[in-house]
Amino acid sequence: MTSATQPDFLALRRDAASAEAAELSLPVFKGEPGWEFTPLGDFDLDAFPAARGGARAAAEALLDFDGAVHPATEEGLSEGPLVLDLAVAAERHPDLVERHLGTIVTARTRFTAQNDALWTDGTLVHVPKGVQVEAPIVLTTVHDKPGTTLHHRTLIVLDEGAQAEVWHQALSADPQAAGVVNGVVEIHVGAGASLRFIDAQDLSEQVKVFGAQRAVIERDASLEWVTLGFGSGGGKVFLETQLAGPGAHGSVTGAYATRGRQHLDFDTLQEHAAPDTTSDLAFRGILNDRSSTVWRGMIQVDKGAQRTDAFQESRNLLLTKKAHADAIPGLEILANDVRCTHAAAIAQIDPEQLFYLRSRGLTQAAAHRLVVEGFLEAVVGRINEGPARDAVAGAIERRLAQVLGA
């Protein structure tokens, strides 16, 4: 041990990442694929010193469930799930953490290197072989120190045949506070395991958010991933799934609702690295005022990944003429027996829809809201009935009240 609480492997990782971060520059507008629509300009990450996050109670929850499992400082039952602060887990379960930490998100950028060196908030979720967790596991990250960067890290490991549902929410204690939230999420879904993961951010619109999130899905395993983008004023999130074994399935559903001058940027990848795998992705967003969004999606079929079945779509509803959305689907296919399709659409509310609803006695505002709600209902409909569906529907309803001003 290099200290009372930090094992050697973690100290070495931090030192190496710190040296690497010092050599890496921030992405630039030209020459950095994926950053063409989100230039950082004169943004200086070092101007926001690293700080720990706040307590869960310091912010209003976006996702909650009575009876949920929350991270603990003490161990639970040996046969149940392990949900621990990541630093505590690294001390008590060094082999488990070392085996997975940093092996899933492998792309090295200034953001990932600084996260590796400086993370203070983190959680390990480990579900042993064959264990089924009935209640949702709820993780909460709170940015509560204005002018700072919160580096948070989530590591989720499901062993063979395990089943679990994990909800993560990133929140701001002060809805007007500026700062940076820089997160890394690593997920390993073992053979035959099943995970539903909901990741939601409702940060201050003065916060920049950066994220690198990646899941590896093994043979006959499945991942249902729901991402909600409501807060923050700018930044970029990479969201990737790798179908690593035959029979693996990955479903990704995204919803966002923006206002003011918010700018959200999502970069998604569905990588089929094995034969007989399936994936589908659907993003939907509504944009008000002068806000803007970017979705760049790629379906990548590796050599030998025959009989891949993959789909992706992005649909955006612009509520004003000054709102702007970019939707850029893409395919990279190195196998010849596949079915890969994509779709993208950007539109404004159809006046005929509003006219029809007004003719049925609705006010202009009520008709407008009903159209918007119906547009995002397709996102909720992709989730099976139960607590997760109710939580997502409630979060979207709350956000619409903010964006639509009602």
N, C-alpha and C positions, 0 to 999 in steps of 0.2 A: 504493500500500500504506500502511496505517496502522501496520503493524509489519512485522518481518522475515518473519512467517509468516501474517499474517491479511490477506486481501484486503479492499479497501474495502467491497465489497457485504456481506461477512459482518460486519464491524464495524458497519456501519449497521443491519443486521438485529438484531444484539445490542442496540444502543443503543435502537432503537425498541421491541423486546420488553421490555427492562428497564423502560422508562417505562410501557408498557402493563401489565405485571405489577403495578406499584405502584398502579395505578388499579383493578385487579380484585380482588374478594374471593373467598374460597373458597365453593364451593356450600353452600347451606343446606338443611336438611331440608324446609322448605316453600318452594314457589315455584320449585324447580329440577327440571325434568323429568328423571327418571332417577336422582335421588339420594334418593328416598323411602325406600329400604330400606337405605341406607348413610349415615346421618348422621355427619358428621365431628366433631360435638360441639365440644370445646375444642381440637381438633387445630390446632397452629400450625406451618405449613410452614417459617416463618422460623427456628424453633428448631433446624432441622437444616441447618446450613450446607452449601453445595455442596462436593463433593470429587471428585477423580478416582477412577476405578475401579482395581481391582488387576489384576495379571497373570493370564493364563489359568490358569497352574499353581497359583494361590493357592486354588483350590476344586476339589472333586472334580467331574469332568464328568458331566453327565446324558446328553448326546448326544456320541458320538464315532465316528470312522470312520478307519481306517488309510488314508492317502493323501488325506485331505480337504484342501481348499484353505483356508488361513487368511489373515487380513489381513496385509499386508506393509507395510513402510515404503519398499520399493523397487518400482519398476514391474516388471510381468511382461512377457511377450511382447506386442508391439503388437497382434497379431491375436487375443489371448486375452482373458479377462475381467480387469477391473480390480477388485481387492479391496484397498482402501486405508483407512487411518485417515481419517476424514472431514475432519479439520482439514488433513491433508496433501493430500488430494484437492482441497480448496477452494483451496489455494495453487497446486497444479500444474495443476488442470483447472477453473479458475474458471467458465468458460462453462458447462460441463456441470453443475456443482453449483448455480450460480445459476439455471439453467433449471428445475431440479426442486425444490430445497430449499424447503420451506414452501408448495408449490403444491398438495399433495395433502391433507395435514391442514390444513384451513383454519379449523376451529372454534377460536375463541379463548377459552380459559379461563385461570384463574390457573396451572394446571399446564402447559398448552402454552406460555404466554407465558414462564414461568420456564425451561422447557426450552429455548426458542429463545434466551433470553438467556444461559443458564449452561451449556449442554451442554459436557462435557469429553470424554466417551467417545462415539465415533461411528464408523460404518463406511459407506463407499460401496461398493456392488457394482454394477458396470456391465458388462453383457454386450453386445458390439457386434452389429450386424445379422448374422443368419444363423449366429452362433457357437453351438455346442452344447458345454456344459460337462459332461463325463462324471462327474467326482467331485463329491460334495457340497461346498459352500462352508460352512464352519462358523464362526460368529461367537460369541464368548463375552464376556459382560458380568459383571464380578465386583464386588460390593459388599464392600469389605474394611475400611472405616473406620467403626466404631460411632458412632452419633449424628450421622451426616451424611446428606445427600441425594446420590444419584448420578443425575445427569441424563444419559441416554444417547439417542443418535439413530441410527437406521438408515435409509439411503436405498438402495433397490434399483431399478435401472433396467434393463429388458430392451428392447433395440431390436427392430425388426421381425424376426420369424422366429427369434429367439434361444430357447435352451432352457437351463434351469439349475435347480438344486436348492439352496436356501439353508436352513441350520439355524441358529437363534439360540437361545442359552440364557442366562438370567439367573440367577446363582448368588450365594450368600453364602460368604465365606471362613470366617466363624464362624457356625455354625448357631444360636447364641444371641444374636447381636448385634442391637440395635435400629437403626432408621434408616428411610430412605425411598428408594425407587427410582422415578424418574419418567421414563418412556420415551415416545418418539415413533417410530413406524415409518411410512415412506412408501414405497409400492410402485407402480411404473408398469410395466405389462406391455404392450409395444407390439403392433402389429397382427401377428397370426399367431404370436405368441410363446407360450411355455409355461413356467410357473414352478410349482415345488412349494416351499412355504415352511412350515417347522416352527418354531414359536415356543414355547419351553418356559421356565417359571420354577419354580425350586426354591429360593427364597429362604428365609432365616430366618423362622420364624413370628413373630418380633418386628418384622419389617419391614412397613411399609405400601407397597403397590405401586399406582401410578397409570399408566395408559397410554392413549395415543391412537394407534390403528393404522388405516390406511386404504390401500386399494389401488384403482387405476384400471385397468380391463381393457379394452383397445381391441378393434377389429374382429377377429373370428375368433381371439382370444387366449383362453388358459385359465389359471386360477390354482387350484391345489389348496393349501389353507391348513389346517394342523393346529396347534391351540393346546393346550398342556398347562398346567394350573394346579395346582400341587402345594403350593408354599410360600406365604409371607407370612401375616400375621395379619389384614389388612384392606385396603381400598382399592377401586378400581374401574378396569376396563379397557373402553374403547370399541373395538370391532372392526368395521370397515365395508368393504364392497366396493361399487364402482360399476361396473356393466356399461355401458361407455360407447360401445360400437360393436356393430353387428349381428353376430350369431354369437358374441359373447363368452360365456364360461362361467366361473362361479365356484363352487367347492366348499369349504365350511368345515366342519371336524370339530373338536370340542372334547371334552376329557376333563379331569376334575378329581377329586381325592380329598382329602377334608378330615378333620381330627380336632381334638380339643381344643375351643377356642373360635375357631377360624379362621372368617373371613367373607370369601368371594370373591364378586365382583359383576361379571358380564359383560353388556355392552350391545352387541348386534349389529344391524347394518343391512345388508340386501341391497337396494341401489338399482339398479333397472332404468331406465336413462336412454336406452336405444335399443331399437328393435324387434328381435324374433327373438333374444332372449337367454335364458339359462337359469342357474339357481342352485339349489343345495341346501345345507342346513345341518343338522348333527346334533350336538347336545351331549349328553354323558352324564356323570353324576357319582355318586360314592358319598360319603355323609356319615356320619361316626362321631361319637360322644360328643355334645357340645353345639354342634357346628359348624353353620354356615349358609351358604347360597349363594343368589344371585339370578341369573337369566338373563332378560333382557328382549330379545326379538327383534322386529324390524320388517322386513317385506317392503314396499318402497316402489316402486310402478310409476308412473313419470312419464308425463305426457301425451304421447301419441304412441308409447309403448313397447308397441306391439301385439305379440301372439303371445309374450308373456312366459310362461315356465314356471318357477315358483319353488316351493320347498318348504322348510319348516323344522320341526324338532322338538327338544324337550328332554325328557330322561328322567332321573329321579333315583331313587336307591335309598338309603333311610334305614336305617342299621344300628342306630339306637337311637330311642327315643321322644322324646328331647330334641333330636335333630337336626332341622333345619328347612330347607326349600327353597321358593323362590318361582320359578315359571316363567310368564312372561307373553308369549305370542306376540301379534303384531299385524300388521295389513294396512292399507296406504294405497294405494288403487288409483285411478288417474286415466285408465285406458284400459279399453276394453270388450271386448277380445278377448284374454283372458288365462286362465291356469290357475295359481292360487295356493292352496296348502293349507298347513296347519300342524297340529301335534300337540304335546301336553304331557302328561306323566304323572309323578306322585310316588307312590312306594309303598315298603312295607317288604318284607323277604324273606318269601316265601310259606312258611308252616310246612309245607305239603304237599310242597314241593320238598325241604326239609330232611329230612322224614320218609322220602321216597323214597330219598334218598341214604344216610341212616343205615341203611335196610333193606338196602342193598347193601354194608354193612360199613364205611362211612366213619365217622370220629369226628365229633362235633359241629363241632369247629373246622375239620376238613378239608372237611366238607360246606358250611359257611358260606363258606369261602374259594372253593370251586369255584363257588358261585352268583355270588359277586362277580366272579370272574374271567370267568365267562361273560357277565355283564352288560356288562363293558367290552370284551370280545372284539369286539363289534359295531363299536367305534371302530377297532380295529386292522384289521378286515376291510374298511374303507373305503379302505385304502391298498394299492396294488399291491405285489406281492411284490418285495423288494429291500432295500437297506440302510436306507431310510427306515422301512419297515415293521418291520424288526428293531429299529431304534433306538427307535421309539415303544413297541413291545412290551416291550423291556427296561426302558425308563423307567417304564412303568406297573407292571411286576412289582416293580421296586425300591420304588416308592412304596407299593404295596399291602402290602409287608412292613412298612413303617413304620406305616401306618394301622391295619392289622389286628394289629400286634404279633407278627408271626411271620416 
